[in-house]
Amino acid sequence: MAMSHEDKLDRQLDAEQAVIGSLLIDERIVREVLSTVDVRDFLNPTNRLIFQAARKLFRDGKTVDRFSIRDQVGSQYSDYMVQLMDITPTSANWREYAAMMHSQATLQRVRDLADKLAIAVTLEDCRPLCADLGQLLSDGRKTDAWTMREMLDDFFAAQDPDAPAPEYVSFGLPDVDEGAFAELGDVVMLGGYPSDGKTALALMMAYHMAAKYKVGFFSLETGKRKVRDRMVSHVAQISAKDIKLRSLSEEDWAALAAKSADMAKRDLTVLQASGMTATEIQATSQAYGFQVIFIDYVQLVTPESDRRANRQEQMAGISMALHTFAQSSGTLVVELAQLSRQDRSGGWREPDMHDLKESGQFEQDADMIFLLFRPNPKDDELDQEKNRILKIAKNKEYKRGLWPLYFDANRQTFYVMADEGGAKIIRKSDTTGNRKKTGKQTETPGQQRIGEIVELPPAEAKDLPF
């Protein structure tokens, strides 16, 4: 006997109540429930309100239990929450409840599309609806598609001077930002050799972005207390050595006190992520509501693919999973990556994106690739410990180029070099003979002009706005 519409609705509401009841009686499943269940699947407004309250508490880093949720939604919901807990025998079956809820919610979306098809005037009106219907029936997701007319209409609206300006994510390096055009939903890679400063530069970028966005820093290599010390050293400009030796001066404490209020306001969360898979990183990011995530570093993400697959295949799977996550969730994903060791038999050479270790998929999936490296060690005039070069090796939106940096390791801080020393690094960074010197400008065949970088006003170093 076929189930009536009323029976199906009752079944949907029963599943919703079971999901919320499971969430209330078992704090151990909170993270998984919040990262798995789609808030759009709730038809009952009260169930949706309780779920959203739990998600907000979790994103704010607060305890999520029946008491904190009740305080969030209001005491008028106490009796209803107690009722849900009473009718839920166990939380062990919450995944089945969630799947049932999603199935019924998808069915309702199919019905809504069917209603639109019923009133369609032309065959062309039906095509996008049928495409959406096919997606819902296959995996529950709706295709985001534009016709050419819709695309043009949106373009004209976006170019309207009165329309909101497009939002690009700043990395904190003005000369880089002016041509980066990075957006939420992009994948950015920061590659480098061990001990060249990738983590220090990434922490500076993350701290800068956290003034505007909710940022998660997944540390798969460095302990969170070491990350803490590096961050404090940079922000307060305190000697990293003195932090390690616990020998801070009164001036150091005063400098930290002056920066403490700003640090506390930055929406940056550091997560100890050793052993995490790409799926776990995605789930945690969604549960916390991160808009930007840093992964330090991507080759340490635990593979989920067939253990018999080779390392390149496993890394390719991780890269594709993170790329899909970035696009589908609108999260900016910044992946730190190791570069393959160079064969020194042919002499030093400037690294490029093909040097990303263990998978060519990384360079295919990235919208932008930064490379951080030291200048040619044979150049006696450049300090291997203090000088770095930041290279944009790939940029889908605009220009590539080289930026000379000064690295103060004791204060975990990078500066853009704007004096003749910076120009010297650029001129001497390449030993292949491909670059030709043209006054203070240098040019590489097939690449964007980089001369504007070395013609900044003379100074020993240009502070970054972190």
C-alpha positions in Angstrom: 0.0 0.0 0.0 1.4 3.4 -1.1 2.3 5.8 1.6 0.2 9.0 1.6 1.7 12.5 1.5 0.6 13.1 5.1 2.4 9.9 6.2 5.6 10.9 4.3 5.5 14.3 6.0 5.1 12.7 9.4 8.0 10.4 8.6 10.1 13.5 7.7 9.2 15.2 10.9 9.9 12.0 12.9 13.4 11.9 11.3 14.1 15.5 12.1 13.1 15.0 15.7 15.3 11.9 15.9 18.3 13.9 14.6 17.8 16.8 17.0 17.1 14.3 19.8 20.4 12.5 19.1 22.3 15.8 19.1 20.8 16.7 22.5 21.5 13.4 24.3 25.0 12.7 23.0 27.6 15.4 22.9 30.1 13.0 21.3 28.4 13.2 17.9 28.0 17.0 17.8 30.8 17.6 15.4 29.8 14.9 13.0 26.1 15.9 13.0 26.8 19.5 12.4 29.2 18.8 9.5 26.9 16.2 7.9 23.4 17.5 8.2 22.2 20.2 5.8 20.1 22.9 7.6 18.0 23.2 4.4 16.7 19.7 5.1 14.7 20.8 8.1 11.0 21.5 7.3 10.1 22.2 10.9 11.1 25.8 11.9 11.7 24.8 15.6 14.0 21.9 14.7 15.9 24.2 12.3 16.2 26.8 15.0 17.7 24.3 17.5 20.1 23.0 14.9 21.2 26.5 13.9 21.8 27.4 17.6 24.0 24.3 18.1 25.9 25.2 15.0 26.5 28.8 16.2 27.8 27.6 19.6 30.1 25.1 17.9 31.5 27.7 15.5 32.1 30.1 18.4 34.1 27.4 20.1 31.6 27.1 23.0 30.3 24.0 24.7 27.4 22.4 22.8 24.9 20.6 25.0 21.3 20.7 25.8 21.8 23.5 28.4 23.8 25.8 26.2 21.4 25.2 23.3 18.4 26.0 25.5 20.1 29.2 26.7 20.7 30.1 23.0 17.1 29.5 21.7 15.3 30.5 24.9 13.6 28.8 27.8 10.3 28.6 25.9 11.7 25.6 24.0 12.7 23.6 27.1 9.7 21.3 27.1 10.0 20.6 23.4 13.7 19.7 23.8 12.9 17.4 26.7 10.2 15.7 24.6 12.7 15.1 21.8 15.2 13.6 24.2 12.5 11.3 25.7 11.3 10.0 22.3 14.9 9.3 21.0 16.0 5.9 22.3 19.6 6.1 21.1 21.9 8.3 19.2 23.6 5.3 17.5 21.2 5.5 14.5 21.5 9.3 13.8 23.0 8.7 10.4 20.0 6.7 9.3 17.7 9.4 10.7 19.7 12.1 8.8 19.6 10.1 5.5 15.8 9.6 5.9 15.4 13.4 6.5 17.5 14.3 3.5 15.6 11.9 1.3 12.2 13.4 2.3 13.5 16.9 1.9 14.9 16.1 -1.6 11.5 14.7 -2.5 9.9 18.0 -1.5 12.4 19.8 -3.7 11.5 17.5 -6.6 7.8 18.3 -6.0 8.6 22.0 -6.1 10.4 21.6 -9.5 7.5 19.5 -10.8 5.1 22.4 -10.0 7.3 24.8 -11.9 7.4 22.3 -14.9 3.6 22.1 -14.8 3.3 25.9 -15.5 6.2 26.2 -17.9 5.2 27.9 -21.2 8.0 26.8 -23.6 10.3 23.8 -24.0 13.3 26.1 -23.3 11.7 27.0 -19.9 11.7 23.3 -19.1 15.4 22.5 -19.9 17.0 24.1 -16.8 14.3 22.7 -14.6 14.8 19.2 -16.0 18.6 19.5 -15.5 18.0 20.5 -11.8 15.6 17.6 -11.5 18.1 15.1 -12.8 20.7 16.3 -10.3 18.3 16.0 -7.4 17.4 12.5 -8.4 21.0 11.5 -8.8 22.7 13.0 -5.8 20.5 15.6 -4.3 22.5 18.6 -5.5 21.2 21.3 -7.8 23.3 22.4 -10.8 24.3 26.0 -10.7 24.0 26.9 -14.4 23.7 30.2 -16.4 22.3 30.7 -19.8 24.2 33.2 -21.9 21.4 35.8 -21.4 21.5 35.3 -17.7 25.3 35.6 -17.7 25.2 38.9 -19.6 22.5 40.3 -17.4 24.6 39.4 -14.3 27.7 41.0 -15.9 25.9 44.3 -16.6 24.5 44.3 -13.1 28.0 43.7 -11.6 29.6 46.5 -13.7 27.0 49.0 -12.5 28.9 51.7 -10.6 26.2 51.6 -7.9 26.6 47.8 -7.4 28.7 46.5 -4.5 32.4 46.3 -5.4 33.8 42.8 -5.9 35.6 41.4 -2.8 39.1 40.1 -3.3 41.0 38.5 -0.4 44.1 40.4 0.6 47.3 38.5 1.4 48.7 41.6 3.2 51.4 42.3 0.5 50.1 45.4 -1.3 52.2 44.9 -4.4 51.0 41.3 -4.7 47.4 42.1 -3.9 47.0 44.6 -6.7 47.3 41.8 -9.2 46.2 38.7 -7.3 42.4 39.0 -7.4 42.0 35.9 -5.1 38.4 35.2 -4.0 36.6 32.9 -1.6 36.3 29.5 -3.4 39.8 29.6 -4.9 42.7 27.3 -4.2 46.1 29.0 -3.5 49.3 27.1 -3.0 52.4 28.3 -1.1 55.3 26.1 -2.0 58.9 26.1 -0.6 61.8 24.0 0.5 62.1 23.0 4.2 63.1 25.8 6.6 62.6 28.6 4.0 59.8 30.2 6.0 56.6 28.9 4.5 54.8 28.5 7.9 56.0 32.0 9.1 54.7 33.6 5.9 51.4 31.7 6.0 50.8 32.7 9.7 51.4 36.3 8.7 48.8 36.0 5.9 46.4 34.1 8.1 46.6 36.7 10.9 46.0 39.5 8.3 43.0 37.8 6.8 41.5 37.0 10.2 40.8 40.8 10.6 38.0 40.3 8.1 37.3 36.6 7.7 36.9 33.5 9.9 40.2 31.7 9.4 41.2 28.2 10.3 44.9 27.2 10.4 45.3 23.4 10.2 48.7 22.5 11.4 49.7 19.0 10.5 53.4 19.4 11.2 53.9 22.0 13.9 52.6 21.8 17.4 50.0 24.4 18.4 52.2 25.9 21.1 55.0 26.4 18.6 52.5 28.1 16.3 51.4 30.2 19.2 55.0 31.3 20.0 55.6 32.2 16.3 52.5 34.2 16.1 53.2 36.2 19.3 56.8 36.8 18.2 55.6 38.2 14.9 52.6 40.3 16.1 54.3 41.8 19.2 57.8 41.9 17.5 59.3 39.9 20.4 62.5 37.8 20.0 61.6 34.2 19.3 64.7 33.2 21.2 63.6 35.1 24.3 60.2 33.5 24.2 61.8 30.0 24.1 64.1 30.9 27.0 61.3 32.6 28.9 63.5 35.7 29.3 61.1 38.4 28.1 61.9 41.9 29.2 59.5 44.6 30.6 59.6 46.2 27.1 58.6 42.9 25.6 55.6 42.5 28.0 54.6 46.1 27.2 54.8 45.4 23.5 52.6 42.3 23.9 50.1 44.1 26.0 49.8 46.8 23.4 48.9 44.1 20.8 46.8 41.8 22.9 43.5 43.5 22.3 44.0 43.3 18.5 45.1 39.7 18.7 42.0 38.7 20.7 39.7 40.3 18.0 41.3 38.3 15.1 39.0 35.5 14.1 41.8 32.9 13.8 41.6 29.3 15.0 44.7 27.0 15.1 43.8 23.3 14.9 46.2 20.5 15.6 45.5 18.4 12.5 48.1 15.6 12.5 46.5 12.5 10.9 43.5 14.3 9.4 42.1 13.3 6.0 40.8 15.8 3.4 37.2 14.8 4.4 37.9 15.5 8.1 39.4 18.9 7.2 36.3 19.7 5.1 33.9 18.6 7.8 35.7 20.5 10.5 35.9 23.6 8.3 32.2 23.5 7.7 31.4 22.9 11.4 33.5 25.9 12.5 32.2 28.0 9.6 35.6 28.9 8.3 35.7 31.2 5.2 39.5 30.7 4.8 41.6 27.7 5.7 45.4 27.2 5.7 46.7 23.6 5.5 50.3 23.2 6.7 51.2 21.2 4.8 49.2 19.4 2.2 51.5 16.4 1.6 50.9 15.5 5.3 47.1 15.1 4.8 46.3 11.4 5.3 45.1 9.7 2.1 41.7 8.1 1.9 42.1 6.4 -1.4 43.1 2.8 -2.0 46.1 2.1 0.2 47.5 0.2 -2.8 47.6 3.3 -4.9 51.0 5.0 -5.4 51.9 8.2 -3.6 51.2 10.4 -6.7 47.7 9.0 -7.0 46.9 9.5 -3.3 48.1 13.1 -3.4 46.1 13.7 -6.6 43.0 12.5 -4.8 43.6 14.9 -1.9 44.2 17.8 -4.3 41.0 17.1 -6.2 39.0 16.7 -3.0 40.2 20.1 -1.6 39.6 21.8 -4.9 36.0 20.5 -5.0 35.5 21.6 -1.4 36.8 25.1 -2.2 34.4 25.6 -5.1 31.3 23.9 -3.6 31.6 25.7 -0.2 33.0 29.0 -1.2 36.0 28.6 1.1 39.5 30.0 0.2 41.8 27.0 0.6 45.5 27.9 1.0 47.7 24.8 0.8 51.3 24.9 1.9 53.4 22.4 0.0 57.0 21.0 -0.1 59.0 21.4 -3.2 61.1 18.5 -4.6 64.8 18.6 -3.9 66.7 20.0 -6.8 69.4 18.0 -8.7 72.4 20.2 -8.0 74.5 18.6 -10.6 73.4 21.2 -13.2 73.8 24.1 -10.7 71.2 26.2 -8.9 68.0 27.2 -10.7 64.9 29.1 -9.8 62.1 26.7 -8.8 58.8 26.6 -10.7 55.4 25.1 -10.1 56.5 21.8 -11.7 58.7 21.3 -8.6 55.6 20.8 -6.3 56.4 17.5 -4.6 54.6 14.2 -5.3 51.8 15.3 -7.7 51.3 17.4 -10.8 47.6 17.6 -9.8 48.5 20.3 -7.3 49.5 22.7 -10.1 46.4 21.8 -12.1 43.9 22.5 -9.3 45.5 25.7 -8.0 44.2 29.1 -9.0 47.4 30.7 -7.8 50.8 29.3 -6.8 53.3 31.2 -4.6 56.8 29.9 -4.4 59.1 31.0 -1.6 62.9 30.4 -1.9 66.3 31.6 -1.2 68.5 33.4 -3.8 71.4 31.7 -5.6 73.8 30.4 -2.9 76.8 31.3 -5.2 76.0 35.0 -5.0 78.3 36.2 -2.2 76.5 39.6 -2.0 73.1 38.1 -0.9 72.5 36.6 2.6 71.0 33.1 2.4 69.6 33.5 5.9 67.9 36.9 5.5 67.0 37.1 1.8 64.0 35.4 0.2 62.2 35.6 -3.1 58.4 35.3 -3.4 57.4 34.2 -6.8 53.9 34.0 -8.3 54.4 31.0 -10.6 50.8 30.6 -11.6 47.9 33.2 -11.6 44.8 32.4 -13.5 43.4 35.9 -13.1 46.3 38.3 -13.8 50.1 38.7 -13.5 53.0 36.6 -12.3 56.3 38.0 -11.1 59.0 38.1 -8.4 59.0 40.0 -5.1 62.2 40.4 -3.0 61.6 39.8 0.7 63.7 40.2 3.9 63.2 37.6 6.6 63.7 38.5 10.2 63.7 35.0 11.6 64.1 36.1 15.2 60.8 38.0 15.0 59.1 35.6 12.4 58.5 38.6 10.1 58.8 39.1 6.4 59.3 42.5 4.7 59.1 43.6 1.1 62.5 44.9 0.1 62.2 48.2 -1.8 65.8 49.4 -2.0 68.6 48.5 -4.4 69.1 45.3 -2.4 65.7 44.2 -3.6 66.6 45.0 -7.2 69.8 43.0 -6.8 68.0 39.9 -5.6 65.7 40.1 -8.7 68.6 40.6 -11.1 70.8 37.9 -9.6 68.1 35.3 -8.9 68.3 33.7 -12.3 71.5 32.1 -13.7 70.0 30.8 -16.9 70.6 33.9 -19.0 66.9 34.2 -19.9 66.4 37.5 -18.2 67.9 40.6 -19.8 68.8 43.6 -17.7 67.1 46.9 -18.8 68.1 49.6 -16.4 66.4 48.7 -13.1 63.9 46.6 -14.8 64.1 42.9 -15.6 62.1 40.9 -18.0 61.5 37.2 -18.7 60.2 36.0 -22.1 56.6 34.8 -21.7 56.1 36.3 -18.3 54.7 39.6 -16.9 57.0 42.5 -16.4 58.4 42.7 -12.9 60.2 46.0 -13.1 57.6 47.9 -11.2 58.4 45.9 -8.1 62.1 47.0 -7.9 61.3 50.7 -8.6 59.5 51.3 -5.3 60.8 54.3 -3.3 64.2 53.5 -1.8 64.1 52.1 1.8 65.7 49.3 3.7 62.5 47.4 4.0 58.8 48.1 3.5 56.6 47.0 6.4 53.7 44.7 5.6 50.4 45.8 7.0 49.9 42.9 9.5 
